[in-house]
Amino acid sequence: MTLWFVFALMTVAAIFAVLWPLSRARQASLGASLGGNEAVVYRDQLAEIDRDMAGGIIGVAEAAAARVEISRRLLAASDQSQSEAPVQSNLKLRRTAATLALVGLPVIAAGVYLALGSPQLGDFPLSERSRAADANQPLANLVAQVEAHLEKNPTDGRGWTVLAPVLSRLGRYDEAVRAYRNAIIYAGDSADRRADLGEALMGATGGVVTAEAKSEFERAVALEADDAKANYFLGLAAEQDGRKADAAAIWQGMLAKAPSDAPWRPMVQAALVRVGGVSAPGGVSAPALPQGAMAAAKDMSEADRSTMIRGMVDRLATRLKQNGDDVEGWLRLVRAYLVMGDRDKAMSALADARQAVANDAERLRQLNEGLKNLGLDG
């Protein structure tokens, strides 16, 4: 709407520029008409002087002087009328030009716009045009723009938060480390930022979990115990140090707590197999083993390992019958039965768990949420 108003003002200005000189010419033509009327008056005055002299009202000398003055004025009026006669002769042409300016100019402009313009096209705000242009720029150009912004605004935590993962993706790990540190300083500490910082430190050393990177992962776990990235890399740190049993215990614990559709589950299962841990087929982990039992199970046959796991599950079931307040224990028991293919026992354990926590609304809510993660009706 504003654009159309601007165009209207421009059209009015153009018309005014054309009509302004024509209006002045019209004033000149009016002056010429008045000059012609003035000559008639002077002629009447000359005739009146003759009548006054014949009647004896004025003398001969006075009549002669008056004739000279009026004649001079008559000649001046006649000269003015003759000089402005061409202006009067062009009056019709001026009217035609004014009509074209008032009517023709808008009509011609509208016709040109309809032919060459796009009146049916919707609004395209400047902000959207800027975003569209930015989206087509190379990633390096976008990074350069953010870096230029941060040079002028070094305390912009949001800017560092946006820049850091992009630098990691580009392989500029040293710069990414600096960006993550600034994001923590200016945008606040969090488990995600600490884990991302540790990963960037690993990238700078070719994938080795250094002491500095491990420290960041430990800080992330301190802020959020179930942070998947931090826990995975802590397991990797244990593997790189030769502590495979510790790595398997960490990853086994992650799988025990994670929902069945966790996107990182296949990666952790593959890592667990790599260190000789126990991982059940079908994408569901076997029950977590204590660290000592994990080390022993690594050298067992498949049958012996299954027997050992079943014995642990039976002991867990016995403990829960004696003390049914352990919601996590009930969830581990149900998960274990599902892993071993004993669905009937799993459903029986589910019913026992609900009965055990029926009088505690908070524990019942936790139980139902955990069952939903297992794919059971919570």
DAPE-V921765 format. One record per pair of residues at least 12 apart in sequence whose ideal C-beta (glycine too) atoms are under 10 Angstrom apart, sorted by the first residue. I is the first residue (numbers start at 1). GAP is how many residues later the second one is. Records with the same first field share a line. If there is no record, write none. Layout:
I=GAP + GAP
This chain:
1=122
3=120
7=102 + 106
8=98
10=99
11=94 + 95 + 98 + 99
12=94
14=87 + 91 + 92 + 95
15=83 + 86 + 87 + 88 + 90 + 91
16=85
17=84
18=79 + 80 + 82 + 83 + 84 + 87
19=75 + 78 + 79 + 82 + 83
21=73 + 76
22=71 + 72 + 73 + 75 + 76 + 79
23=71 + 75
25=62 + 65 + 66 + 68 + 69 + 72
26=61 + 65 + 68 + 69 + 72
27=60
28=56 + 59 + 60
29=55 + 56 + 58 + 59 + 60 + 61 + 62 + 65
30=54 + 57 + 58
31=49 + 50 + 53 + 56
32=48 + 49 + 50 + 51 + 52 + 53 + 54 + 55 + 56
33=48 + 51 + 55
34=43 + 46 + 47
35=41 + 42 + 43 + 44 + 45 + 46 + 47 + 48 + 49
36=41 + 42 + 44 + 45 + 46 + 48 + 49 + 52
37=40 + 44
38=35 + 36 + 38 + 39 + 40 + 42 + 43
39=34 + 35 + 36 + 37 + 38 + 39 + 40 + 41 + 42
40=34 + 37
41=29 + 32 + 33 + 36
42=27 + 28 + 29 + 30 + 31 + 32 + 33 + 34 + 35 + 36
43=27 + 28 + 31 + 34
44=26
45=21 + 22 + 24 + 25 + 26 + 28 + 29
46=17 + 20 + 21 + 24 + 25 + 28
48=18 + 22
49=13 + 14 + 15 + 16 + 17 + 18 + 21
50=13 + 17
52=14
53=13 + 14
139=27 + 30 + 31
140=26 + 30
142=20 + 21 + 24
143=19 + 20 + 23 + 24 + 26 + 27 + 29 + 32
146=13 + 14 + 16 + 17 + 20 + 21 + 33
147=12 + 16 + 20 + 28 + 32
149=13 + 14
150=12 + 13 + 29 + 32
153=33
154=28 + 32
155=27 + 30 + 31 + 32
156=26 + 27 + 30 + 31
157=25 + 26 + 27 + 28 + 29 + 30 + 31
158=25 + 28 + 29
159=20 + 23 + 24 + 27 + 28
160=18 + 19 + 20 + 21 + 22 + 23 + 24 + 25 + 26 + 27 + 33
161=18 + 19 + 21 + 22 + 23 + 25 + 26 + 27 + 29 + 31 + 32 + 35
162=17 + 21
163=12 + 13 + 15 + 16 + 17 + 19 + 20
164=12 + 13 + 14 + 15 + 16 + 17 + 18 + 19 + 20 + 23 + 29 + 32 + 33 + 36
165=14 + 15 + 18 + 31 + 34 + 35
166=13
167=12 + 13 + 33 + 36
168=12 + 28 + 29 + 31 + 32 + 35 + 36
171=32 + 33
172=28 + 31 + 32
173=26 + 27 + 28 + 29 + 30 + 31 + 32 + 33
174=26 + 27 + 29 + 30
175=25 + 29
176=20 + 21 + 23 + 24 + 25 + 27 + 28
177=19 + 20 + 21 + 22 + 23 + 24 + 26 + 27 + 35 + 36 + 39
178=22
179=17 + 18 + 21
180=13 + 14 + 15 + 16 + 17 + 18 + 19 + 20 + 21 + 36
181=12 + 16 + 19 + 35
183=13 + 14
184=12 + 13 + 32 + 35
189=30 + 31 + 34
190=30 + 33 + 34 + 37
191=26 + 28 + 29 + 30 + 31 + 32 + 33 + 34 + 35 + 36 + 38 + 39
192=28 + 31 + 32 + 35 + 37 + 38
193=23 + 26 + 27 + 30
194=21 + 22 + 23 + 24 + 25 + 26 + 27 + 28 + 29 + 30 + 33 + 35 + 36
195=18 + 21 + 22 + 24 + 25 + 26 + 28 + 29 + 32 + 33 + 34 + 35 + 36 + 37 + 38 + 39
196=20 + 24 + 33 + 34
197=15 + 16 + 18 + 19 + 20 + 22 + 23
198=12 + 14 + 15 + 16 + 17 + 18 + 19 + 20 + 21 + 22 + 31 + 32 + 35 + 36 + 39
199=14 + 17 + 18 + 30 + 31 + 33 + 34
200=13 + 16
201=12 + 13 + 14 + 15 + 16
202=12 + 14 + 15 + 31 + 34 + 35
207=29 + 33
208=28 + 29 + 32
209=24 + 25 + 26 + 27 + 28 + 29 + 30 + 31 + 32
210=27 + 30
211=26
213=20 + 21 + 23 + 24
214=16 + 19 + 20 + 22 + 23 + 24 + 26 + 27
216=14 + 17
217=12 + 13 + 14 + 15 + 16 + 17 + 18 + 19 + 20
218=12 + 16 + 19
220=13 + 14
221=13 + 29
225=32
226=27 + 28 + 31 + 32
228=26 + 29 + 30 + 34 + 35 + 36 + 37 + 39 + 40
229=35
231=19 + 20 + 22 + 23 + 26 + 27 + 33 + 37
232=15 + 18 + 19 + 22 + 32 + 35 + 36 + 39
233=17
234=12 + 13 + 16 + 17 + 20
235=12 + 13 + 14 + 15 + 16 + 17 + 18 + 19 + 33 + 36 + 37 + 40 + 42
236=14 + 15 + 35 + 39
237=13
238=12 + 13 + 37
239=12 + 32 + 35 + 36
243=32 + 48
244=30 + 31 + 32 + 33 + 50 + 51 + 54
245=30 + 31 + 32 + 44 + 46 + 47 + 48 + 49 + 50 + 51 + 52 + 53
246=29 + 45 + 48 + 49
247=24 + 25 + 27 + 28 + 29 + 30 + 47
248=23 + 24 + 25 + 26 + 27 + 28 + 29 + 30 + 31 + 40 + 41 + 43 + 46 + 47 + 49 + 50
249=23 + 26 + 28 + 39 + 40 + 41 + 42 + 43 + 44 + 45 + 46
250=18 + 21 + 22 + 25 + 27 + 41
251=16 + 17 + 18 + 19 + 20 + 21 + 22 + 23 + 24 + 26 + 28 + 34 + 37
252=16 + 17 + 20 + 25 + 26 + 27 + 33 + 34 + 35 + 36 + 37 + 38 + 39 + 42
253=32 + 35 + 36
254=14 + 15 + 17 + 18 + 31 + 34
255=13 + 14 + 17 + 22 + 23 + 24 + 25 + 28 + 29 + 30 + 31 + 32 + 33 + 80
256=29 + 30 + 31 + 32 + 33 + 72 + 75 + 76 + 79 + 80
257=28 + 31 + 71 + 74 + 75 + 78 + 113 + 116
258=27 + 115
259=110 + 111 + 113 + 114 + 115 + 116
260=22 + 23 + 24 + 25 + 75 + 78 + 113 + 114 + 115
261=22 + 112 + 114
262=21 + 111
265=18 + 19 + 20
266=17
268=17
269=12 + 14 + 15 + 16
272=13 + 14
275=19 + 23
276=18 + 19 + 21 + 22 + 23
277=12 + 17 + 20 + 21
278=15 + 16 + 19 + 20 + 22 + 24 + 27 + 28 + 30 + 31 + 61
279=60
280=29 + 56 + 58 + 59 + 60 + 61
281=58
282=56 + 57 + 59
284=51 + 52 + 54 + 55 + 90 + 91
285=50 + 51 + 54
286=19 + 20 + 23 + 26 + 27 + 49 + 50 + 53 + 54
287=22 + 23 + 25 + 26 + 29 + 45 + 46 + 48 + 49 + 50 + 52 + 53
288=24 + 44 + 47 + 48
289=16 + 19 + 20 + 23
290=22
293=12 + 15 + 16 + 19
296=12
297=12
306=34
309=27 + 30 + 31
310=26 + 30 + 32
312=20 + 24
313=19 + 20 + 22 + 23 + 24 + 26 + 27 + 29 + 32 + 36
314=19 + 22
316=13 + 14 + 16 + 17 + 20 + 33
317=12 + 13 + 16 + 19 + 20 + 28 + 31 + 32 + 35
319=14
320=12 + 13 + 29 + 32 + 33 + 36
321=28 + 31 + 35
323=33
324=28 + 29 + 30 + 31 + 32 + 33 + 34 + 39
325=31 + 32 + 35 + 38
326=27 + 30 + 31 + 37
327=26 + 29 + 30 + 33 + 35 + 36 + 37 + 38 + 39 + 40 + 41 + 42 + 43
328=38 + 39 + 42
329=24
330=19 + 20 + 22 + 23 + 24 + 26 + 27 + 33 + 36 + 37 + 40 + 41
331=18 + 19 + 22 + 35 + 36 + 38 + 39 + 40 + 42 + 43
332=17 + 38
333=12 + 13 + 16 + 17 + 19 + 20
334=12 + 13 + 14 + 15 + 16 + 18 + 19 + 33 + 36 + 37 + 40 + 42
335=14 + 35 + 36 + 38 + 39 + 41
336=13
337=12 + 13
338=36 + 37 + 38
343=33
346=28 + 30
347=29
350=17 + 21 + 24 + 26 + 27 + 28
353=14 + 15 + 17 + 18
354=13 + 14 + 17 + 24
364=14
365=13
